[in-house]
């Protein structure tokens, strides 16, 4: 193997490691818009009262997750500040804020919608920073 090829492989490996670290450890998975946490698509995020904060689990799976899609995290994601990662029943990773797993509401049609707030006997709430 030539020296140039070796350097190229090393540079590629270092760049890949840096990009993984950035996604998993230094970039917040959500931002704030009009007092609510929103995902990368600017859609409102919600928390569910039946999730025990800090438990590392989500109780919204199956049909519940169809209506309330989780804010998914990359497999290699790790906690940063107020953000943590919970493992779902299917083994996938989901972002949590201050221990509360985060979800979208399937009925919200556009950024800024908050139609899920108070849903199901006030068990769902807009996630706030």
N, C-alpha and C positions, 0 to 999 in steps of 0.2 A: 504494500500500500504506500502510495506516495505521501510525502509530508503535507502537500496541499489537500489531498483527500482526507487525511487525518484531522487537519485543522477544520475543514468544512464540517465533518461529522461532529467534532467537539463543539463548534459554534452552534450547530443546529440543536444539539442536546441542551446547551445552555439556554438558548432562546426558548425552547419548549418548557424548560423548568421555570423560567421567569414568567412566562405567560400563565402557567398553571398556578403559581404562587399568587399572581395578581388576582385572578378570578376567585381563588379560594380564600384569600386572606386579607386583601387590602381594599377591595371594592364593595361598598354597601350594596346589597341586593335590591334595595328599594329607595325611593326618594319621597319627599313630602310635596303634596299639591293641595292647596286649599284646606290645610289642617289635617289631611289624611295621608297615611302611607299609601303609596302607589307602586306597582311593579314597573318593570322596564317598558311595558306598553302604555304606561300612565293610567292603567285601570286601577280602581280602588281595591285595597286589600282589607280583609276582615279577620276577626278572631271569633272563636266559638267558645261559649261558656263551659261546654262539656269537656274541653281539653284542660287537663290539669297543668297549670303553668309550671315549667321546669321539669316535667315528667319525662321529656325526651320522646314523647309519643303523640300521635294524632289519633283521635277517635272517629274522625270523619273519613271513612273508607268506602269502597264499593259505590253504591248509588248516591250516597252523600257526596262523595268526591266528584261525581258527575255534575251535580248541581253547584258544588263548591270546590272547583279545581284548586289544588294546592299550589303555592308558590314553590316550584321545584328548585332544588339546589343541585349543582354538579356532584357527582359521586365523590370527588376529592375535596369538596367544600369543608371548611373548618370555621369554628367560631371566631368572631371578631367583634369586640366591644359588646354592644347589646344584642348582637346577632348570634344565633346558635343554629345548629342543624339537628333535626329530629329524623329518626328512621321510621318510615311508614310500614304498615303491615306487609306490603309487597317488597320491602327492602329498599325502595327508592328513598331519596333524601329530600327533605322539605325545609325551607327556611322558617325560623321562628324569631320573633322580636320580643325581647325581655321574657323569654321562655314560652311565649304563646305562638303556636303554629299559625301561619298565615295562609289565607285563601282568597281566591277571586270569587265573585258571584256570577254565575252563568247568565243571569238576566240583565246585568249591566250591559248596556249597548255601546256606550262611548266613554272616553275619559271624563272623569268628574261625576259620573252617575254613582249614586249611593243607595240604590234601591234595595239592597240586602240588609241595610241597617235596621235592627229591631225585628228581623224575620224570625219565625218559629218561636213565638212567645217570648220575644226579646232575648233570644239566646245568641244571636249573631250581632256583632257590632263592628263599625268602621274601626280599623286599626289606626291608632294615633301615636305620634312620636312622643 
